[in-house]
Amino acid sequence: MSGTIRTAAGGLEQFAPFITILFSSFLSLSCSSPHQAAVERPPAHSASHAEKMFVPAGWSIVSDEGASPSTELHLAKNDGDAAMVLKELKPTGLAKGMLAEEDICVLGNISMQSKLGTDDDERRILRLPSAAGEGNESCVYVYSENSLLRRVVVFRAKSKIYELELRQNNESFQFSLGVDAQTLFVDSIMKGK
């Protein structure tokens, strides 16, 4: 064993060509608790979510005029204090094959870099990507944007890669309630509900 410690940010320079290809692929695309009951909603009008979905209580599916219906699904907290955006990440060509068996936190690091890739002083990483869930099947990171919290979960379901971002819209929103709803929603997608 070498005695070095590997961090989430360490060694990214060796992945620069890989990350560049992946970013190019991604750019071409374009309050309840888990103990409360989920509400069954009608099927979402999305190619990736044509089956029934469960939406956490207190949240609703909303349409976004500017989003592509096949790659994004928007949920809003009924009081408007938070939102969630589910995106199917669709790597193309070479990147697709390279990512098929990659560790989920490599994908989490790539997702984080795509959000923070610019020299934007309004965005700050609060928690580096780390494995989460019962078999480390998802990767979570947290950042702030204009003093509002953002929590991103990257995961696989049905041979697809997804990113679910929880967005705090109001500083007074109790973020832990949003995290509970986000976790419930991710679990429902992973289990195919």
N, C-alpha and C positions, 0 to 999 in steps of 0.2 A: 504494500500500500504506500502511496506517496505521502502523505501527511498534509496535503493541501486541502483547504476547505473551498468547496465550490458554492458560489452564491448564485442567485437568480440572474443577476446582471453580469456576473463574471463570464468571460469567454464568448460574449456576444459578437465580438469582432470576427471570430472565425465563421460565424453564421451570416455575415453581412451579405454575401451573394444570395444565399438561400432566403434571407429575410427580404431582400430587394425583390426577388421573384415573387415571393408570397404577397408582399404589399401590392405589387402590380396586379396580382390576381384578385386580391380583395378590393382594390380600387376600381376594378372593372365591374364590380357589382354595385353595384350600387347604391282602515287598518285592521288587519286580521292576524290571527296566529294560526300555526299549524293544527292547533287543537279545535279550531272552529271548522265548521263544515264548509266544503268548497261548493260552489254553485255550478251546476251543469249548464253550459251555454250551448247554443246552436253551433254547428260547425263553422269554423272560421273560413273566410273566403281567401284562402291561401293555398298554393299548390303544395307546400310542405306541411300543411296542417289541415288536410281535407277531412280528417276524422274528427270525432267529438273531442272537445277540449274541456278541461276543468279550469275555471278561473277562480282564484281565491275570493272569498267573500269580501265585499267592500271594494272590489275592483271591477272594471268593465273593459271590454274590447272596444277600441275606438278606431276609426279610420283616419288615415293620414293622407291627405290629397297628394303630397309630394313623394310619398314612398312607393316603391315597387311592391305590388301586392304579393308577389311570389317570394320576396326575400325578407320582408319585415312584418311584424305583428306588434301593434301598439296597445298597451293596457294603461289605463289611468285609474288612480285612486278616485273613488267617487267624490271626495271633497277637493280634489285637484292638488293636494299637497305632494304627490309623488307620481311617477310614471315608470313603466317598464317597457323596454323595447327588445323584442326577440328578433335576432337576425340569424339567418342561415348563412354560414360562411362557406363560400363556394370556391375553393382553390381550383385553378385550371391547369391543364397540361402537366408539366413536370412537377409542379408544386403539389398537385393532387396525389400523385403516386408517392411522393416523398413524405407526405403528412398522414397517409393512411394508417400507419402503425406507430406514429410518433407519440411520445408521452404527452398527455393532455396539458401539462404545464409548459411545454415548449410552445404549444398553441396559445396558452395564456400569455406567455411572454411576447409572442408576436402580436396578439391582440392589444396588449398594453402599449407596445411600441407604436402601433398604428394610431392609437389615440393620443399618445404623447410625443409623436414624432417631430412635431414642430417645436420651435423655441417659445412656446406659449407660456408666459409667466402666470397665467390664470389656472393652470393645471399642475397639481402636485400629487405624487404617489404617496399614499398613506400606508398601504400594505402591499408588499410585493406578491406576485403570483405564488400561490401555494396550493397543494393538493387538498381537496375536501371531499366529503361524502364517505359512504361506507366502503369502499374499495378504491378510494382515491380516484373516482371516476369523473370528477370535475375539478376545475382549477378556479380559484377566486382571487381577485385583487380589488383594491379600493383606492380611489383617487378623489381629489376635490377639484372642483371647477367653479371659480368665482365664489368660493367659500361654501359651496353646496356639495354634499357627498354624492359619490357615484360608486356603486358596487357592481362588478362585472363577474359573471359566472360563465366559463367556457366549458362546454361538455359535448359528448357525443350521444346521439340517439338515432336508432334505425339507420346506421351507417352514414349519418350526416353529422356535421359539426355545427354547433350553435353557440351563440353568445347572447346572454340575457343581461341587459344593463338596467339596474335599478337607479333611478334618478330622483334625488330629493329636489323638489321645486320650491320648498319653503323651509327656512332654517328651523322653524318651530316643529316641523314634522319629526315624530319619534321614529328614528331610522330603524331601530330594532324591529318595529312592527312591519316595516317594508321588507326587511331581511327575511322575516318569517314567511311573508307572502311569496317572496322570490324563491325561497327554498321549496315551498309547497308546489309552486308552478313548475320549477325545474324537475322535481321528482315526478310530477304527473306526466311530463313530456318523456322523461327517461323510461317510465314504466308503461308508456303507450296508452295512457288514459285519455 
